Amino acid sequence: MLSLRQLFLANNAQTTDFPLMLEFERAEGVYMYDTEGKPNLDLISGIGVSNIGHSHTQVIDAIKQQLDKYMHLMVYGEYVQTPQVRFAEKLTSLLPSQLQSVYFTNSGAEAIEGAMKLAKRYTGRQHMIACHNSYHGSTQGALSIMGNEEFKQAYRPLLPGVSFIRFNNISDLSCINEDTACVVLETIQGEAGIRVPDTDYMQALRRRCTETGTMLILDENQTAFGRTGKLFAFEHFGIVPDILVLGKALGGGMPLGAFIASTEVMGALKSNPILGHITTFGGHPVCCASGLASLEVLLSNNYIDSVAAKEALIKQLLVHPAIKGIRGKGLMLAVEFESFELNKRIIDHCIAQGVVTDWFLHCSNAMRVAPPLVITEEQIKHACEVILKAVNQSV
């Protein structure tokens, strides 16, 4: 009889020739437990998903309560479903008044697709601008605005009418003009190795989009829900996007995405043609119940208030000659080393010692440090001790 790992390799589609092959039986808080009961500290939150940790009882209870009522009823947007309505109500109450209409999707990538379509439909324009080293998902449209040719070249032709500017470079903003439907960028670049823009740049970008009638789409799939020390990362820069894209932590561990705009802008999807964006499972009632419960846990426990102090502690503890620098905001950090090879050795040692981390898609010489926001100071100290030990074992 084949083992579970053998079946995984035989029947589950693989994304690389070297999967991690870690097997976990359960997860709780900041820990994932393997088949022998060994705790593994999740230092990457499932890539920005588990902001309040794994298996929070309030979230589990909300899921169970919704399961007892109903699951899928109809494609999104036709029936009045309480979990969708209540979650949209809560989200919009926490956002600027112009972001008042929520379109729920299955994932952040689908939300990007919907946002791109909405910008083109509302403006009547076709040209889109994205940033070099950006990452917005792997679907055809999202891949078209990915700013890394290595990951795109095998899948061409992609969407036409896309050009790229340098992130955090004010002079490139002159490329935005009256033919530009939208500028899509991550509020803080994630897979580029956590690149935080200057406030002056973000405000100049907002002004240029306003001047030219261009939709500003901010991708907060990785940055939203407290990860940077603010509920939404755009709050750091004193700007408001025309379209906000959410995913990852939005569902509290369940698959969920959303793009949010004004009622006027979102109304462009209703006619000429009708059903301008359709999703069967987007805004699944169980996922919305989970997301709302997760958001309520996040807000009621003031986890966001401690993010800056936890960031400072990590930066204070992770000091070593082999560490070239630490970039980021809040609990969204990149620890940079000399090379991918060194970084990979360190990561492997960390995993062997029960601290799970990884590198970045467009910055392979940097280690991702993005634990659940619920991580304690003692857990941070332990994780940093393991990382420093791994560095010493690897250099």
Steps between C-alpha positions, in 0.01 A plus 500: 500500500630843410568747779323836515815672376528261207136560413560876524775474241301259284159667491530863610620749239847624585615860477876428525733201480590555864189543720565543871312175572408615850198314637285650774207345683367806679574867561422734787615852575847554351580127486450224245535147639651219294403134504717439806350790692804725456406871505624711209484876539334653192718802425325578171129473590429280199629796293302777663181306574497406869520847656324388819666160500358160418169352613375786716197372690285803414566448129436126520173564683387747234575246228308226679200727560484594133538136392186421697307766305610468138800486271489590131163627378560697180766678296622819664280809491151354457380394846513700822729287716556614858874414527580699185290799604634515856861460394472769231331728754787449746772550240353820362454639853878479542587654163482855361151595389580475128577129540147382563424223251653154551520233233596169664703248301668166564856630532728799477597413144136498392453831679787642294332374184174665600672826592677516164176439314318759709764767433486443124121491498457815710762712321441366150878474466718198426855583611616377841816575697664276761837496675818309440545209744130504583295192582120491474421133443546230238185515289539630144399857577693520826802347330478771234567765763769300682825692480735204457559370149651171619162385631305630199693415186380138478133606491487766234298642334355677803281810523606781266519862603701453819812699581722516806648772716755489780352466848564804721640707212318831468643586159328196345157632597505718190419180308147519644276695262144540372524167317579306819209301640675407823821478692523176698754465775555335834482759776817334629668264256500147636673252272760761406634450853281745696559840342337788687437812288554858612197702606591770245491241223162359600345845527646605165358181348157578642513856362610385156221243478245762606632751246474253212177327601689175553376237744752431779477132596681403818569132551489430874484123480805468724491830689144535630349414836769633729810340355680833458377653825193660341177325408574586135847596380383799294424671833875546549517730198199728536335388174190309393489272194219498246489120521631298793587132453491259794565130545712262711412602861158623388340157545650417838653183354224433248533586127369851440592814309336834429534816297343813645412828334239774511141414417529712184813326374378151589174573320686480170485121523120494500428594139633501144538209553312387805683257728832672429675272745364162605618255764325185613661455841625854566385621840416146611285539814725277713807697391330832574393378844859397567638830373265711709579300814874530434474876454303535822765300687773719355329823601369398841839377621701802384759277333587778257615726784789265582629454146750787506656380827531145362665636186749690713576190707571289192732766358673532837561126531592408141848647491781305333783582259337273241175699514533779245188680614136469600235675292130535558216635705340340804498122485577496129878479490777385267831389652763531229804276453783492248350237271211263442727206578580634847138598559382151400743332739381723784134433419559125490669511841211707640242253374697211648487681836124560480486856363336511156597783268586550132632747243339744257402433141689800359764527773637155575788619719259633767316303768134570569413585860123554520356309796141516620434828680415302813861386544633578849832659596624165632411329174678775307810454714494125440459545123786749486725268702429222251569729204832620646603143576412405142709790369799384702454147369481624141770762452 
